[in-house]
Each structure stands twice: as structure tokens, then as C-alpha cells.
Amino acid sequence: MKKDFFPAPGSFEEKFIRSGGHGGQNVNKVATTVQLRFFPHLCGLSRAVQERLKLLSGAKLTAEGDILIIAGEHRTQEQNRQAARARLRELLERAMRPPKRRKPTKPSYGSKQRRLESKKRRAGVKQMRRGADLT
């Protein structure tokens, strides 16, 4: 996979909104927070990658199946745009990496023996606690 991978321009849109929170006049008049909306179905990803992407995106997934990333931690539009794109890029790279196959394993003979011996010891302790039946 290419390191500088990013989806085609038609598969996402960016919208700038005003930030919330502290900041005074700057927050009230400058739209620096970016909303990056990614459309997975327009990107040409395989079905398996799209499914993994939906699982990985979690709360960022909208009802329409789009992925909405909001970045507002920086003071400038450009820094927030780069942050949102970096998050999307990282999400896509994780989705494109196929999951590792699980190799089934069996417990060793020794571990089985230790487990059974431990169970016998525990059963013996419990039996000793019971004491003699007085009926």
C-alpha cells in the first residue's frame, strides 16, 4: 500500500464550521473546525474493506453510511484540515489491512496433567472440609 494514500476528490467533502468553547471573538467569527464527510461507496473500495471500515469507524458512522470526522483542535483551518485528513487516512489504512488469521492451538500434555492434578488437589481440600456424616 502506498504511504501517501488518500481517496479521490469526489469521495469526500469538507465543510468548515465555527468552533465551540473558549476563545472569545475569534471563536465567534472564524470557521476553523472542519467536518470531513467520507463516502465509502464512492471510493471504489472492495466490499470486505468497506465492512471493516464500518466496524472501525464506530460513532463516526452516520445513518446514511458516511463517515464523519470533525477536527477542531487547532487554531487554523489548514491545520484542522490536515488533522482530519490524517485521521481518515489512518482509518483507511487500518481497514485495508486484512485481519490476521487465528491459528488454532491445543494445550500441551503437561498443561493438561497440571490442570487435572490441580483439580484433584482442590477436590481433596473440599472433601476434607465436609467431615464425617453424622446421620
Buried (B, 14 or more C-beta within 10 A) or exposed (E): EEEEEEBEEEBBEBEBEBBEEEEEEEBEEBBBBBBBBBBBEEBEBEEEBBEBBBEBBEEBBEEEEBBBBBBBEBEEBEBBBBBBBEBBBEBBEEBBEEEEEEEEEEEEEEEEEEEEEEEEEEEEEEEEEEEEEEE
